[in-house]
Amino acid sequence: MTVSRGHVETLPDGTEAKLGVWIMNQKSRRPKLTPDKRATLADLGLNWATA
C-alpha cells in the first residue's frame, strides 16, 4: 500500500482523517511498536511493519 503524506480520508460521518501523516508517524516509530501492533499493521497490508 502506498499512501502520500498529504492523503486525507473522508469518513462516512463527514470527518476527515489524515491517513498519510498517521502512516508516516507509525513508520517512523516502527522500532518502538510492540510486536502485536506491528503484526496488526502487517495484516492490514503495511509491509514495512514486518521489516
PDBQT receptor file of N, H, CA, C and O in Angstrom, charges set to zero:
ATOM      1  N   MET A   1       0.845  -1.161   0.000  1.00  0.00    +0.000 N 
ATOM      2  CA  MET A   1       0.000   0.000   0.000  1.00  0.00    +0.000 C 
ATOM      3  C   MET A   1       0.898   1.233   0.000  1.00  0.00    +0.000 C 
ATOM      4  O   MET A   1       1.821   1.345   0.807  1.00  0.00    +0.000 OA
ATOM      5  N   THR A   2       0.619   2.136  -0.898  1.00  0.00    +0.000 N 
ATOM      6  H   THR A   2      -0.131   2.045  -1.553  1.00  0.00    +0.000 HD
ATOM      7  CA  THR A   2       1.380   3.382  -0.968  1.00  0.00    +0.000 C 
ATOM      8  C   THR A   2       0.418   4.548  -0.780  1.00  0.00    +0.000 C 
ATOM      9  O   THR A   2      -0.543   4.710  -1.532  1.00  0.00    +0.000 OA
ATOM     10  N   VAL A   3       0.691   5.343   0.221  1.00  0.00    +0.000 N 
ATOM     11  H   VAL A   3       1.471   5.212   0.833  1.00  0.00    +0.000 HD
ATOM     12  CA  VAL A   3      -0.149   6.499   0.528  1.00  0.00    +0.000 C 
ATOM     13  C   VAL A   3       0.773   7.708   0.677  1.00  0.00    +0.000 C 
ATOM     14  O   VAL A   3       1.775   7.653   1.389  1.00  0.00    +0.000 OA
ATOM     15  N   SER A   4       0.422   8.798  -0.001  1.00  0.00    +0.000 N 
ATOM     16  H   SER A   4      -0.392   8.843  -0.580  1.00  0.00    +0.000 HD
ATOM     17  CA  SER A   4       1.240  10.007   0.125  1.00  0.00    +0.000 C 
ATOM     18  C   SER A   4       1.016  10.648   1.489  1.00  0.00    +0.000 C 
ATOM     19  O   SER A   4      -0.026  10.445   2.112  1.00  0.00    +0.000 OA
ATOM     20  N   ARG A   5       1.984  11.411   1.946  1.00  0.00    +0.000 N 
ATOM     21  H   ARG A   5       2.831  11.576   1.440  1.00  0.00    +0.000 HD
ATOM     22  CA  ARG A   5       1.891  12.046   3.256  1.00  0.00    +0.000 C 
ATOM     23  C   ARG A   5       0.672  12.965   3.355  1.00  0.00    +0.000 C 
ATOM     24  O   ARG A   5       0.102  13.098   4.438  1.00  0.00    +0.000 OA
ATOM     25  N   GLY A   6       0.265  13.587   2.285  1.00  0.00    +0.000 N 
ATOM     26  H   GLY A   6       0.728  13.479   1.405  1.00  0.00    +0.000 HD
ATOM     27  CA  GLY A   6      -0.849  14.512   2.300  1.00  0.00    +0.000 C 
ATOM     28  C   GLY A   6      -2.218  13.868   2.111  1.00  0.00    +0.000 C 
ATOM     29  O   GLY A   6      -3.221  14.577   2.025  1.00  0.00    +0.000 OA
ATOM     30  N   HIS A   7      -2.279  12.544   2.045  1.00  0.00    +0.000 N 
ATOM     31  H   HIS A   7      -1.465  11.969   2.115  1.00  0.00    +0.000 HD
ATOM     32  CA  HIS A   7      -3.552  11.861   1.801  1.00  0.00    +0.000 C 
ATOM     33  C   HIS A   7      -4.509  12.032   2.976  1.00  0.00    +0.000 C 
ATOM     34  O   HIS A   7      -4.129  11.849   4.133  1.00  0.00    +0.000 OA
ATOM     35  N   VAL A   8      -5.759  12.386   2.664  1.00  0.00    +0.000 N 
ATOM     36  H   VAL A   8      -6.068  12.535   1.724  1.00  0.00    +0.000 HD
ATOM     37  CA  VAL A   8      -6.805  12.563   3.671  1.00  0.00    +0.000 C 
ATOM     38  C   VAL A   8      -7.992  11.690   3.282  1.00  0.00    +0.000 C 
ATOM     39  O   VAL A   8      -8.451  11.729   2.141  1.00  0.00    +0.000 OA
ATOM     40  N   GLU A   9      -8.483  10.906   4.230  1.00  0.00    +0.000 N 
ATOM     41  H   GLU A   9      -8.110  10.874   5.158  1.00  0.00    +0.000 HD
ATOM     42  CA  GLU A   9      -9.671  10.075   4.013  1.00  0.00    +0.000 C 
ATOM     43  C   GLU A   9     -10.873  10.779   4.631  1.00  0.00    +0.000 C 
ATOM     44  O   GLU A   9     -10.802  11.266   5.760  1.00  0.00    +0.000 OA
ATOM     45  N   THR A  10     -11.972  10.830   3.894  1.00  0.00    +0.000 N 
ATOM     46  H   THR A  10     -12.031  10.434   2.977  1.00  0.00    +0.000 HD
ATOM     47  CA  THR A  10     -13.218  11.356   4.429  1.00  0.00    +0.000 C 
ATOM     48  C   THR A  10     -14.054  10.178   4.910  1.00  0.00    +0.000 C 
ATOM     49  O   THR A  10     -14.387   9.288   4.128  1.00  0.00    +0.000 OA
ATOM     50  N   LEU A  11     -14.390  10.173   6.188  1.00  0.00    +0.000 N 
ATOM     51  H   LEU A  11     -14.119  10.896   6.823  1.00  0.00    +0.000 HD
ATOM     52  CA  LEU A  11     -15.140   9.087   6.792  1.00  0.00    +0.000 C 
ATOM     53  C   LEU A  11     -16.638   9.265   6.546  1.00  0.00    +0.000 C 
ATOM     54  O   LEU A  11     -17.091  10.364   6.226  1.00  0.00    +0.000 OA
ATOM     55  N   PRO A  12     -17.409   8.179   6.698  1.00  0.00    +0.000 N 
ATOM     56  CA  PRO A  12     -18.852   8.260   6.434  1.00  0.00    +0.000 C 
ATOM     57  C   PRO A  12     -19.583   9.350   7.226  1.00  0.00    +0.000 C 
ATOM     58  O   PRO A  12     -20.590   9.883   6.762  1.00  0.00    +0.000 OA
ATOM     59  N   ASP A  13     -19.083   9.677   8.406  1.00  0.00    +0.000 N 
ATOM     60  H   ASP A  13     -18.265   9.244   8.783  1.00  0.00    +0.000 HD
ATOM     61  CA  ASP A  13     -19.756  10.710   9.209  1.00  0.00    +0.000 C 
ATOM     62  C   ASP A  13     -19.330  12.129   8.821  1.00  0.00    +0.000 C 
ATOM     63  O   ASP A  13     -19.754  13.101   9.447  1.00  0.00    +0.000 OA
ATOM     64  N   GLY A  14     -18.493  12.244   7.789  1.00  0.00    +0.000 N 
ATOM     65  H   GLY A  14     -18.149  11.454   7.280  1.00  0.00    +0.000 HD
ATOM     66  CA  GLY A  14     -18.073  13.551   7.297  1.00  0.00    +0.000 C 
ATOM     67  C   GLY A  14     -16.762  14.063   7.865  1.00  0.00    +0.000 C 
ATOM     68  O   GLY A  14     -16.226  15.052   7.365  1.00  0.00    +0.000 OA
ATOM     69  N   THR A  15     -16.230  13.416   8.899  1.00  0.00    +0.000 N 
ATOM     70  H   THR A  15     -16.666  12.613   9.305  1.00  0.00    +0.000 HD
ATOM     71  CA  THR A  15     -14.947  13.846   9.445  1.00  0.00    +0.000 C 
ATOM     72  C   THR A  15     -13.825  13.393   8.531  1.00  0.00    +0.000 C 
ATOM     73  O   THR A  15     -14.004  12.505   7.698  1.00  0.00    +0.000 OA
ATOM     74  N   GLU A  16     -12.686  14.004   8.693  1.00  0.00    +0.000 N 
ATOM     75  H   GLU A  16     -12.541  14.726   9.369  1.00  0.00    +0.000 HD
ATOM     76  CA  GLU A  16     -11.528  13.656   7.871  1.00  0.00    +0.000 C 
ATOM     77  C   GLU A  16     -10.410  13.110   8.743  1.00  0.00    +0.000 C 
ATOM     78  O   GLU A  16     -10.182  13.588   9.854  1.00  0.00    +0.000 OA
ATOM     79  N   ALA A  17      -9.718  12.105   8.228  1.00  0.00    +0.000 N 
ATOM     80  H   ALA A  17      -9.904  11.716   7.325  1.00  0.00    +0.000 HD
ATOM     81  CA  ALA A  17      -8.581  11.505   8.903  1.00  0.00    +0.000 C 
ATOM     82  C   ALA A  17      -7.366  11.682   8.004  1.00  0.00    +0.000 C 
ATOM     83  O   ALA A  17      -7.398  11.324   6.827  1.00  0.00    +0.000 OA
ATOM     84  N   LYS A  18      -6.305  12.232   8.559  1.00  0.00    +0.000 N 
ATOM     85  H   LYS A  18      -6.280  12.523   9.515  1.00  0.00    +0.000 HD
ATOM     86  CA  LYS A  18      -5.076  12.443   7.792  1.00  0.00    +0.000 C 
ATOM     87  C   LYS A  18      -4.277  11.137   7.787  1.00  0.00    +0.000 C 
ATOM     88  O   LYS A  18      -3.331  10.960   8.555  1.00  0.00    +0.000 OA
ATOM     89  N   LEU A  19      -4.680  10.246   6.914  1.00  0.00    +0.000 N 
ATOM     90  H   LEU A  19      -5.448  10.390   6.290  1.00  0.00    +0.000 HD
ATOM     91  CA  LEU A  19      -4.107   8.910   6.849  1.00  0.00    +0.000 C 
ATOM     92  C   LEU A  19      -2.622   8.935   6.508  1.00  0.00    +0.000 C 
ATOM     93  O   LEU A  19      -1.840   8.176   7.081  1.00  0.00    +0.000 OA
ATOM     94  N   GLY A  20      -2.231   9.797   5.584  1.00  0.00    +0.000 N 
ATOM     95  H   GLY A  20      -2.866  10.414   5.119  1.00  0.00    +0.000 HD
ATOM     96  CA  GLY A  20      -0.828   9.855   5.180  1.00  0.00    +0.000 C 
ATOM     97  C   GLY A  20       0.095  10.228   6.326  1.00  0.00    +0.000 C 
ATOM     98  O   GLY A  20       1.162   9.634   6.482  1.00  0.00    +0.000 OA
ATOM     99  N   VAL A  21      -0.302  11.200   7.123  1.00  0.00    +0.000 N 
ATOM    100  H   VAL A  21      -1.168  11.683   6.996  1.00  0.00    +0.000 HD
ATOM    101  CA  VAL A  21       0.501  11.627   8.275  1.00  0.00    +0.000 C 
ATOM    102  C   VAL A  21       0.554  10.510   9.311  1.00  0.00    +0.000 C 
ATOM    103  O   VAL A  21       1.605  10.249   9.897  1.00  0.00    +0.000 OA
ATOM    104  N   TRP A  22      -0.583   9.850   9.534  1.00  0.00    +0.000 N 
ATOM    105  H   TRP A  22      -1.437  10.062   9.058  1.00  0.00    +0.000 HD
ATOM    106  CA  TRP A  22      -0.628   8.764  10.516  1.00  0.00    +0.000 C 
ATOM    107  C   TRP A  22       0.320   7.628  10.122  1.00  0.00    +0.000 C 
ATOM    108  O   TRP A  22       1.057   7.105  10.958  1.00  0.00    +0.000 OA
ATOM    109  N   ILE A  23       0.291   7.255   8.841  1.00  0.00    +0.000 N 
ATOM    110  H   ILE A  23      -0.308   7.680   8.162  1.00  0.00    +0.000 HD
ATOM    111  CA  ILE A  23       1.163   6.175   8.377  1.00  0.00    +0.000 C 
ATOM    112  C   ILE A  23       2.630   6.570   8.529  1.00  0.00    +0.000 C 
ATOM    113  O   ILE A  23       3.441   5.764   8.985  1.00  0.00    +0.000 OA
ATOM    114  N   MET A  24       2.977   7.794   8.156  1.00  0.00    +0.000 N 
ATOM    115  H   MET A  24       2.317   8.448   7.786  1.00  0.00    +0.000 HD
ATOM    116  CA  MET A  24       4.365   8.240   8.295  1.00  0.00    +0.000 C 
ATOM    117  C   MET A  24       4.801   8.237   9.760  1.00  0.00    +0.000 C 
ATOM    118  O   MET A  24       5.933   7.862  10.065  1.00  0.00    +0.000 OA
ATOM    119  N   ASN A  25       3.919   8.648  10.664  1.00  0.00    +0.000 N 
ATOM    120  H   ASN A  25       2.999   8.952  10.416  1.00  0.00    +0.000 HD
ATOM    121  CA  ASN A  25       4.245   8.624  12.090  1.00  0.00    +0.000 C 
ATOM    122  C   ASN A  25       4.467   7.202  12.585  1.00  0.00    +0.000 C 
ATOM    123  O   ASN A  25       5.413   6.946  13.330  1.00  0.00    +0.000 OA
ATOM    124  N   GLN A  26       3.603   6.274  12.176  1.00  0.00    +0.000 N 
ATOM    125  H   GLN A  26       2.834   6.482  11.571  1.00  0.00    +0.000 HD
ATOM    126  CA  GLN A  26       3.762   4.881  12.595  1.00  0.00    +0.000 C 
ATOM    127  C   GLN A  26       5.052   4.290  12.043  1.00  0.00    +0.000 C 
ATOM    128  O   GLN A  26       5.759   3.548  12.724  1.00  0.00    +0.000 OA
ATOM    129  N   LYS A  27       5.339   4.634  10.800  1.00  0.00    +0.000 N 
ATOM    130  H   LYS A  27       4.764   5.236  10.246  1.00  0.00    +0.000 HD
ATOM    131  CA  LYS A  27       6.551   4.126  10.150  1.00  0.00    +0.000 C 
ATOM    132  C   LYS A  27       7.806   4.614  10.875  1.00  0.00    +0.000 C 
ATOM    133  O   LYS A  27       8.756   3.854  11.067  1.00  0.00    +0.000 OA
ATOM    134  N   SER A  28       7.801   5.887  11.276  1.00  0.00    +0.000 N 
ATOM    135  H   SER A  28       7.030   6.504  11.121  1.00  0.00    +0.000 HD
ATOM    136  CA  SER A  28       8.976   6.434  11.967  1.00  0.00    +0.000 C 
ATOM    137  C   SER A  28       9.109   5.869  13.377  1.00  0.00    +0.000 C 
ATOM    138  O   SER A  28      10.203   5.848  13.940  1.00  0.00    +0.000 OA
ATOM    139  N   ARG A  29       8.000   5.414  13.944  1.00  0.00    +0.000 N 
ATOM    140  H   ARG A  29       7.111   5.431  13.486  1.00  0.00    +0.000 HD
ATOM    141  CA  ARG A  29       8.019   4.844  15.302  1.00  0.00    +0.000 C 
ATOM    142  C   ARG A  29       8.118   3.318  15.293  1.00  0.00    +0.000 C 
ATOM    143  O   ARG A  29       7.985   2.683  16.339  1.00  0.00    +0.000 OA
ATOM    144  N   ARG A  30       8.345   2.741  14.144  1.00  0.00    +0.000 N 
ATOM    145  H   ARG A  30       8.453   3.256  13.294  1.00  0.00    +0.000 HD
ATOM    146  CA  ARG A  30       8.380   1.283  13.981  1.00  0.00    +0.000 C 
ATOM    147  C   ARG A  30       9.226   0.574  15.028  1.00  0.00    +0.000 C 
ATOM    148  O   ARG A  30       8.771  -0.432  15.572  1.00  0.00    +0.000 OA
ATOM    149  N   PRO A  31      10.440   1.042  15.344  1.00  0.00    +0.000 N 
ATOM    150  CA  PRO A  31      11.238   0.314  16.339  1.00  0.00    +0.000 C 
ATOM    151  C   PRO A  31      10.606   0.275  17.731  1.00  0.00    +0.000 C 
ATOM    152  O   PRO A  31      10.906  -0.619  18.522  1.00  0.00    +0.000 OA
ATOM    153  N   LYS A  32       9.740   1.233  18.029  1.00  0.00    +0.000 N 
ATOM    154  H   LYS A  32       9.497   1.959  17.386  1.00  0.00    +0.000 HD
ATOM    155  CA  LYS A  32       9.123   1.300  19.351  1.00  0.00    +0.000 C 
ATOM    156  C   LYS A  32       7.775   0.577  19.421  1.00  0.00    +0.000 C 
ATOM    157  O   LYS A  32       7.224   0.415  20.509  1.00  0.00    +0.000 OA
ATOM    158  N   LEU A  33       7.235   0.140  18.275  1.00  0.00    +0.000 N 
ATOM    159  H   LEU A  33       7.683   0.272  17.391  1.00  0.00    +0.000 HD
ATOM    160  CA  LEU A  33       5.943  -0.539  18.266  1.00  0.00    +0.000 C 
ATOM    161  C   LEU A  33       6.078  -1.949  18.832  1.00  0.00    +0.000 C 
ATOM    162  O   LEU A  33       7.090  -2.619  18.624  1.00  0.00    +0.000 OA
ATOM    163  N   THR A  34       5.047  -2.389  19.547  1.00  0.00    +0.000 N 
ATOM    164  H   THR A  34       4.225  -1.844  19.715  1.00  0.00    +0.000 HD
ATOM    165  CA  THR A  34       5.059  -3.745  20.089  1.00  0.00    +0.000 C 
ATOM    166  C   THR A  34       4.883  -4.738  18.936  1.00  0.00    +0.000 C 
ATOM    167  O   THR A  34       4.355  -4.381  17.883  1.00  0.00    +0.000 OA
ATOM    168  N   PRO A  35       5.321  -5.970  19.132  1.00  0.00    +0.000 N 
ATOM    169  CA  PRO A  35       5.150  -6.985  18.089  1.00  0.00    +0.000 C 
ATOM    170  C   PRO A  35       3.684  -7.164  17.675  1.00  0.00    +0.000 C 
ATOM    171  O   PRO A  35       3.395  -7.398  16.502  1.00  0.00    +0.000 OA
ATOM    172  N   ASP A  36       2.767  -7.056  18.632  1.00  0.00    +0.000 N 
ATOM    173  H   ASP A  36       3.002  -6.867  19.585  1.00  0.00    +0.000 HD
ATOM    174  CA  ASP A  36       1.342  -7.184  18.306  1.00  0.00    +0.000 C 
ATOM    175  C   ASP A  36       0.887  -6.066  17.375  1.00  0.00    +0.000 C 
ATOM    176  O   ASP A  36       0.164  -6.316  16.411  1.00  0.00    +0.000 OA
ATOM    177  N   LYS A  37       1.304  -4.839  17.656  1.00  0.00    +0.000 N 
ATOM    178  H   LYS A  37       1.891  -4.635  18.439  1.00  0.00    +0.000 HD
ATOM    179  CA  LYS A  37       0.910  -3.711  16.811  1.00  0.00    +0.000 C 
ATOM    180  C   LYS A  37       1.511  -3.838  15.420  1.00  0.00    +0.000 C 
ATOM    181  O   LYS A  37       0.850  -3.548  14.422  1.00  0.00    +0.000 OA
ATOM    182  N   ARG A  38       2.777  -4.277  15.356  1.00  0.00    +0.000 N 
ATOM    183  H   ARG A  38       3.314  -4.512  16.166  1.00  0.00    +0.000 HD
ATOM    184  CA  ARG A  38       3.412  -4.464  14.057  1.00  0.00    +0.000 C 
ATOM    185  C   ARG A  38       2.714  -5.557  13.260  1.00  0.00    +0.000 C 
ATOM    186  O   ARG A  38       2.544  -5.424  12.048  1.00  0.00    +0.000 OA
ATOM    187  N   ALA A  39       2.307  -6.639  13.928  1.00  0.00    +0.000 N 
ATOM    188  H   ALA A  39       2.445  -6.746  14.912  1.00  0.00    +0.000 HD
ATOM    189  CA  ALA A  39       1.606  -7.729  13.249  1.00  0.00    +0.000 C 
ATOM    190  C   ALA A  39       0.250  -7.252  12.727  1.00  0.00    +0.000 C 
ATOM    191  O   ALA A  39      -0.155  -7.616  11.623  1.00  0.00    +0.000 OA
ATOM    192  N   THR A  40      -0.444  -6.445  13.513  1.00  0.00    +0.000 N 
ATOM    193  H   THR A  40      -0.115  -6.149  14.409  1.00  0.00    +0.000 HD
ATOM    194  CA  THR A  40      -1.737  -5.918  13.077  1.00  0.00    +0.000 C 
ATOM    195  C   THR A  40      -1.573  -5.026  11.856  1.00  0.00    +0.000 C 
ATOM    196  O   THR A  40      -2.351  -5.125  10.908  1.00  0.00    +0.000 OA
ATOM    197  N   LEU A  41      -0.566  -4.155  11.869  1.00  0.00    +0.000 N 
ATOM    198  H   LEU A  41       0.066  -4.075  12.640  1.00  0.00    +0.000 HD
ATOM    199  CA  LEU A  41      -0.319  -3.285  10.718  1.00  0.00    +0.000 C 
ATOM    200  C   LEU A  41       0.048  -4.106   9.488  1.00  0.00    +0.000 C 
ATOM    201  O   LEU A  41      -0.386  -3.797   8.379  1.00  0.00    +0.000 OA
ATOM    202  N   ALA A  42       0.845  -5.148   9.682  1.00  0.00    +0.000 N 
ATOM    203  H   ALA A  42       1.198  -5.400  10.583  1.00  0.00    +0.000 HD
ATOM    204  CA  ALA A  42       1.215  -6.022   8.563  1.00  0.00    +0.000 C 
ATOM    205  C   ALA A  42      -0.015  -6.732   7.996  1.00  0.00    +0.000 C 
ATOM    206  O   ALA A  42      -0.136  -6.893   6.781  1.00  0.00    +0.000 OA
ATOM    207  N   ASP A  43      -0.924  -7.155   8.872  1.00  0.00    +0.000 N 
ATOM    208  H   ASP A  43      -0.826  -7.025   9.859  1.00  0.00    +0.000 HD
ATOM    209  CA  ASP A  43      -2.160  -7.807   8.427  1.00  0.00    +0.000 C 
ATOM    210  C   ASP A  43      -3.026  -6.861   7.606  1.00  0.00    +0.000 C 
ATOM    211  O   ASP A  43      -3.799  -7.301   6.754  1.00  0.00    +0.000 OA
ATOM    212  N   LEU A  44      -2.897  -5.562   7.862  1.00  0.00    +0.000 N 
ATOM    213  H   LEU A  44      -2.270  -5.204   8.554  1.00  0.00    +0.000 HD
ATOM    214  CA  LEU A  44      -3.662  -4.558   7.124  1.00  0.00    +0.000 C 
ATOM    215  C   LEU A  44      -3.005  -4.208   5.785  1.00  0.00    +0.000 C 
ATOM    216  O   LEU A  44      -3.545  -3.401   5.027  1.00  0.00    +0.000 OA
ATOM    217  N   GLY A  45      -1.851  -4.804   5.489  1.00  0.00    +0.000 N 
ATOM    218  H   GLY A  45      -1.413  -5.460   6.104  1.00  0.00    +0.000 HD
ATOM    219  CA  GLY A  45      -1.204  -4.592   4.211  1.00  0.00    +0.000 C 
ATOM    220  C   GLY A  45      -0.024  -3.632   4.256  1.00  0.00    +0.000 C 
ATOM    221  O   GLY A  45       0.504  -3.262   3.207  1.00  0.00    +0.000 OA
ATOM    222  N   LEU A  46       0.398  -3.226   5.436  1.00  0.00    +0.000 N 
ATOM    223  H   LEU A  46      -0.031  -3.527   6.288  1.00  0.00    +0.000 HD
ATOM    224  CA  LEU A  46       1.549  -2.336   5.556  1.00  0.00    +0.000 C 
ATOM    225  C   LEU A  46       2.809  -3.190   5.705  1.00  0.00    +0.000 C 
ATOM    226  O   LEU A  46       3.228  -3.512   6.816  1.00  0.00    +0.000 OA
ATOM    227  N   ASN A  47       3.396  -3.544   4.584  1.00  0.00    +0.000 N 
ATOM    228  H   ASN A  47       3.056  -3.282   3.681  1.00  0.00    +0.000 HD
ATOM    229  CA  ASN A  47       4.522  -4.487   4.556  1.00  0.00    +0.000 C 
ATOM    230  C   ASN A  47       5.741  -4.001   5.323  1.00  0.00    +0.000 C 
ATOM    231  O   ASN A  47       6.520  -4.818   5.814  1.00  0.00    +0.000 OA
ATOM    232  N   TRP A  48       5.922  -2.697   5.437  1.00  0.00    +0.000 N 
ATOM    233  H   TRP A  48       5.289  -2.034   5.038  1.00  0.00    +0.000 HD
ATOM    234  CA  TRP A  48       7.076  -2.169   6.165  1.00  0.00    +0.000 C 
ATOM    235  C   TRP A  48       7.030  -2.538   7.654  1.00  0.00    +0.000 C 
ATOM    236  O   TRP A  48       8.058  -2.498   8.330  1.00  0.00    +0.000 OA
ATOM    237  N   ALA A  49       5.859  -2.894   8.163  1.00  0.00    +0.000 N 
ATOM    238  H   ALA A  49       5.024  -2.927   7.613  1.00  0.00    +0.000 HD
ATOM    239  CA  ALA A  49       5.719  -3.215   9.586  1.00  0.00    +0.000 C 
ATOM    240  C   ALA A  49       6.460  -4.491   9.963  1.00  0.00    +0.000 C 
ATOM    241  O   ALA A  49       6.825  -4.670  11.125  1.00  0.00    +0.000 OA
ATOM    242  N   THR A  50       6.687  -5.379   9.002  1.00  0.00    +0.000 N 
ATOM    243  H   THR A  50       6.391  -5.233   8.058  1.00  0.00    +0.000 HD
ATOM    244  CA  THR A  50       7.361  -6.647   9.316  1.00  0.00    +0.000 C 
ATOM    245  C   THR A  50       8.861  -6.557   9.139  1.00  0.00    +0.000 C 
ATOM    246  O   THR A  50       9.585  -7.452   9.574  1.00  0.00    +0.000 OA
ATOM    247  N   ALA A  51       9.344  -5.503   8.513  1.00  0.00    +0.000 N 
ATOM    248  H   ALA A  51       8.755  -4.775   8.160  1.00  0.00    +0.000 HD
ATOM    249  CA  ALA A  51      10.789  -5.377   8.239  1.00  0.00    +0.000 C 
ATOM    250  C   ALA A  51      11.574  -5.035   9.483  1.00  0.00    +0.000 C 
ATOM    251  O   ALA A  51      12.795  -4.895   9.424  1.00  0.00    +0.000 OA
TER     252      ALA A  51
